[in-house]
């Protein structure tokens, strides 16, 4: 499970390095597409994470938690569709094959307490994702306001997901 957290942290670092390499006032379509592809990779990691949590919660008969993870999976997939559409509008190619997304092994969770710890890590991952989106939004605000607004909507939902994770821990702990 720590691999998901590492993936989100690595994607955030990649975005920050790219943003830092752009001289002030210089805006290129290629860099915008790069940032959006990083957002796509971040979303794909979230889709995988939420789907795995859905399956695990369902296995432990935590139906309300499972249903919420399924809804998160659907929303994250919709966000990926929005990002792909924007990349296409800008004339870019969506990068579906990312090292961060393809490196996951088999996921096993043997107890509710272990699942609770996974959800706590997921909370941290959601917070890091929201922070990464905020940095992307900041960079794109003057460069591509349309992409910036789209990512702002996605970031707001990531923050909602983090709040829901806090509630999940309370549900599973009881």
C-alpha positions as CSV (number, residue, x, y, z in Angstrom):
1,X,0.0,0.0,0.0
2,X,2.9,2.4,0.6
3,X,3.5,2.1,-3.1
4,X,0.4,4.3,-3.8
5,X,1.7,7.0,-1.4
6,X,5.1,6.8,-3.1
7,X,3.5,7.1,-6.5
8,X,1.6,10.3,-5.5
9,X,4.7,11.8,-3.9
10,X,6.9,11.0,-7.0
11,X,4.3,12.5,-9.4
12,X,4.1,15.7,-7.3
13,X,7.9,15.9,-7.3
14,X,8.0,15.5,-11.1
15,X,5.4,18.3,-11.6
16,X,7.4,20.6,-9.3
17,X,10.6,20.0,-11.1
18,X,9.0,20.8,-14.4
19,X,7.3,23.9,-13.1
20,X,10.6,25.1,-11.5
21,X,12.4,24.6,-14.9
22,X,10.1,27.0,-16.7
23,X,11.5,30.6,-16.8
24,X,9.2,33.3,-15.6
25,X,6.8,34.5,-18.3
26,X,7.6,31.6,-20.6
27,X,4.6,29.4,-21.5
28,X,4.7,26.5,-23.9
29,X,2.0,24.2,-25.0
30,X,4.3,21.2,-24.5
31,X,4.8,22.0,-20.8
32,X,1.1,22.5,-20.3
33,X,0.5,19.1,-21.9
34,X,3.3,17.6,-19.7
35,X,1.6,19.0,-16.6
36,X,-1.8,17.6,-17.7
37,X,-0.3,14.2,-18.3
38,X,1.1,14.3,-14.8
39,X,-2.4,15.1,-13.6
40,X,-3.7,12.2,-15.7
41,X,-1.1,9.9,-14.1
42,X,-2.1,11.1,-10.6
43,X,-5.7,10.4,-11.4
44,X,-5.0,6.9,-12.7
45,X,-3.2,6.1,-9.5
46,X,-6.2,7.3,-7.6
47,X,-8.6,5.2,-9.7
48,X,-6.5,2.1,-9.0
49,X,-6.2,2.9,-5.3
50,X,-10.0,3.5,-4.9
51,X,-10.9,0.4,-6.8
52,X,-8.6,-1.8,-4.6
53,X,-10.1,-0.2,-1.5
54,X,-13.7,-0.8,-2.8
55,X,-12.9,-4.5,-3.2
56,X,-11.2,-4.7,0.2
57,X,-14.1,-2.9,2.0
58,X,-16.6,-5.1,0.3
59,X,-14.7,-8.2,1.5
60,X,-14.9,-7.0,5.1
61,X,-18.6,-6.3,4.7
62,X,-18.1,-2.6,5.2
63,X,-20.8,-1.9,2.6
64,X,-21.1,1.9,3.2
65,X,-17.3,2.3,2.9
66,X,-17.2,0.1,-0.2
67,X,-20.0,2.1,-1.9
68,X,-18.1,5.4,-1.2
69,X,-14.9,4.0,-2.7
70,X,-16.8,2.8,-5.7
71,X,-18.2,6.4,-6.2
72,X,-14.7,7.8,-5.8
73,X,-13.5,5.4,-8.5
74,X,-16.2,6.6,-10.9
75,X,-15.4,10.2,-10.2
76,X,-11.7,9.8,-10.6
77,X,-12.3,8.0,-13.9
78,X,-14.5,10.9,-15.0
79,X,-11.7,13.3,-14.1
80,X,-9.3,11.3,-16.2
81,X,-11.7,11.6,-19.1
82,X,-11.7,15.4,-18.7
83,X,-8.0,15.6,-18.6
84,X,-7.6,13.4,-21.7
85,X,-10.1,15.6,-23.5
86,X,-8.2,18.8,-22.6
87,X,-4.9,17.2,-23.7
88,X,-6.5,16.3,-27.0
89,X,-7.9,19.9,-27.4
90,X,-4.3,21.2,-27.0
91,X,-3.1,18.8,-29.7
92,X,-1.2,16.5,-27.3
93,X,-1.2,12.8,-26.7
94,X,-2.4,11.4,-23.3
95,X,0.3,9.3,-21.7
96,X,-1.5,6.3,-20.3
97,X,1.5,4.2,-19.6
98,X,3.3,5.7,-16.6
99,X,5.8,3.9,-14.4
100,X,4.0,5.0,-11.3
101,X,0.8,3.3,-12.5
102,X,2.2,0.1,-13.8
103,X,4.4,-1.0,-10.9
104,X,1.8,-2.3,-8.5
105,X,1.9,-5.8,-7.3
106,X,-0.7,-8.0,-5.6
107,X,-2.7,-6.2,-2.9
108,X,-3.6,-8.1,0.2
109,X,-5.2,-6.9,3.4
110,X,-5.8,-9.5,6.2
111,X,-7.6,-7.5,8.9
112,X,-9.8,-4.5,9.5
113,X,-7.0,-2.9,11.5
114,X,-4.7,-3.3,8.5
115,X,-7.4,-1.8,6.3
116,X,-7.8,1.1,8.7
117,X,-4.1,1.8,8.4
118,X,-4.4,1.7,4.6
119,X,-7.2,4.2,4.7
120,X,-5.0,6.5,6.9
121,X,-2.3,6.3,4.3
122,X,-4.9,7.0,1.6
123,X,-5.9,10.1,3.5
124,X,-2.2,11.3,3.3
125,X,-2.2,10.4,-0.4
126,X,-5.4,12.5,-1.0
127,X,-3.8,15.5,0.8
128,X,-0.6,15.2,-1.3
129,X,-2.7,14.9,-4.5
130,X,-4.7,18.0,-3.6
131,X,-1.4,19.8,-2.9
132,X,0.0,18.7,-6.3
133,X,-3.1,19.9,-8.1
134,X,-2.8,23.3,-6.3
135,X,0.7,23.6,-7.7
136,X,-0.4,22.6,-11.2
137,X,-3.3,25.1,-11.0
138,X,-0.9,27.9,-9.9
139,X,1.4,27.3,-12.8
140,X,-1.4,27.0,-15.4
141,X,-3.4,30.0,-14.1
142,X,-1.7,32.4,-16.5
143,X,-0.6,29.9,-19.1
144,X,-3.9,28.0,-19.6
145,X,-6.8,29.3,-17.5
146,X,-9.2,26.6,-19.0
147,X,-6.9,23.8,-17.8
148,X,-6.4,25.6,-14.5
149,X,-10.2,25.8,-13.8
150,X,-10.6,22.1,-14.7
151,X,-7.9,21.1,-12.3
152,X,-9.4,23.3,-9.6
153,X,-12.6,21.3,-9.8
154,X,-10.6,18.1,-9.5
155,X,-8.6,19.4,-6.6
156,X,-11.8,20.4,-4.7
157,X,-13.0,16.8,-5.0
158,X,-9.7,15.4,-3.8
159,X,-10.1,17.6,-0.7
160,X,-13.6,16.1,-0.3
161,X,-12.2,12.6,-0.6
162,X,-9.7,13.4,2.2
163,X,-12.6,14.5,4.5
164,X,-14.4,11.2,3.7
165,X,-11.3,9.2,4.5
166,X,-11.5,10.6,8.1
167,X,-15.0,9.3,8.4
168,X,-14.0,5.9,7.0
169,X,-11.5,5.5,9.8
170,X,-14.2,6.2,12.3
171,X,-16.6,3.7,10.6
172,X,-14.0,0.9,10.4
173,X,-12.7,1.4,13.9
174,X,-16.1,0.8,15.4
